[in-house]
Amino acid sequence: MDQLADIVQQYLKPGMVLIDLKHNRQTDLIKVTIDGEEPLNIGDTEALARSLRVSHELGHQFPHGYQLEVSTPGLNYPLIAPFQYRKNKGRFLNVQYVENNIRMQIYGKVLDADNDEVSLDADGKKCVISYDKIRKAKVKISFG
């Protein structure tokens, strides 16, 4: 899998980050999930898919062919990198974290985020959580 990740990494444009990579060995389906500090669009995913499809490295690794799927994280995908928290400033998150060996959960609006922690407004109370304590964080989209 590391060799596959290395191949994908070399085709990422500046600002793109490899979030997830899955390879189903039975079907040779490769699923690549990318994100970036700046929003990515379908053109970005298509360009990466095109570059990977014509790469000699993937052809050598999969001489009998493969299927390729390149996408960005969906709404239900957990946040895993600091830039994703920054990108969601002003949005609401549902965060599961551990504090003093106790599992906690908070729902709050992202006030700020740096490379070490995220600040949330939870019902008017500011809560700062370091990323190493977070077990899962998802954006909650509200309509209206």
N, C-alpha and C positions, 0 to 999 in steps of 0.2 A: 504493500500500500504506500510505503514511503516513496518508492520509485515513481509510482503513479502521481502522487502529490507533487513530486519534484518536476515532473513533466508539465502538469497543469500550472504550477507556479511560474514557470518561465514564459508562459503565454499571457499572464495577467498584465493588464495595462497599469500604469502608475495610478495609485489610489484604490485599486481593486484588492480585496482580501479574500482568500480562500477560507470560507466558513465551515464547509463540510464536504466530504468526499466519501462516497459509498460505491463499492464495486460488488455486484452480485456475480459470483463466479459461475453459477449455473447458467445464467443467461448472458453473461458478459455485458450487463447493463452498468454503465458508469454514470452516477449522478453527482454533478458538481454544483455546489451552492456557493455563490459569491456575493459579496456586499462591498460597500465603500463608504467613506466619510461623506462623499457627495452621493446623491441619489443615482442609482443605476437604472437604465431603461432596457427595453427589449432589444434595442440595437446593440447594447453592450453585451448582453448574453449571446445574441446571435453571432457577433464578431468573435467572441471567445470560442464558441462552438465551431465556427468555420475554421478558425486557426488550429484548433485541436484536431479536427477531422483531416486536415491536410498535413498534419505533422507526421514526420517519418518515425518519431519515437513511439507513438501509439500504434502505428502500423506494424512496427517490429514487435511490440509487446503483445499485440493481438492479431496474429497473422490470419486467423480464421474470421476476423471481423468482430465488431462490437456495436453496442447501441450507446448513444451519448445523449445525456439530458443536462442542460445548463440552465440554472434558474437563480433567482434571488430568494432570500428567506421570505416565507409567507407571513401573514399576520399572526399565525399560531406558532411561529418559530421562536424559541427563547433567545433572549439577548445574551451574547457571550463575550463581546468585546467592548471596551470603554467607548470607542467611537459610536457604537450603536446606541448607547445611552445618551451621548451628546446629540446625536441625530434626532432623538425622540424628545428633546427638550420641549416642555409644554404639553406633552401627552401623559396619559395615565398609565401606570404600570401596576401589575400585581406581582409582588416580590416575595419569594420564600427565602428565608435566610436563617442562619444559626447565630444566636447570641448567648454566650455563657452555656454552651451545650444544650440550649433550649431552641426547638424549632419555632420560628416566628413567621408571621405573614403580615404584609402591609399592602395597602392600596393607596397610591398617592401619585401626585403630579410631579413630573421631573422638573426641578428648579434649576439644577446645574449638575454637571458631571465632569470629572477630570480623569486622569489616568489611574487614580487610586480608589475613588469613591463616587457615589451618586447621592445627591440631595433631593429629597422628596418632600412635598407638602401633603401631609395626611390629615385632612380635616383641620387645617390651620396650624398644625404642629409640624415644625421642620424636623425631619429625620435624615440622618446621614449614615449611609451603610457602605462599608468597604466591600469591594468586589470579591475579596477572598471569603467573605461570609455568605455571599449570595449563592444559593443552590439552584434557583430558577427565577427568571424574570421575564414576564411577557407583557407586551403592549396590549392595552384594552382600548379598543376603538369604540367611541360612543357616537351615536348618530343623533343629531338634534341639538 
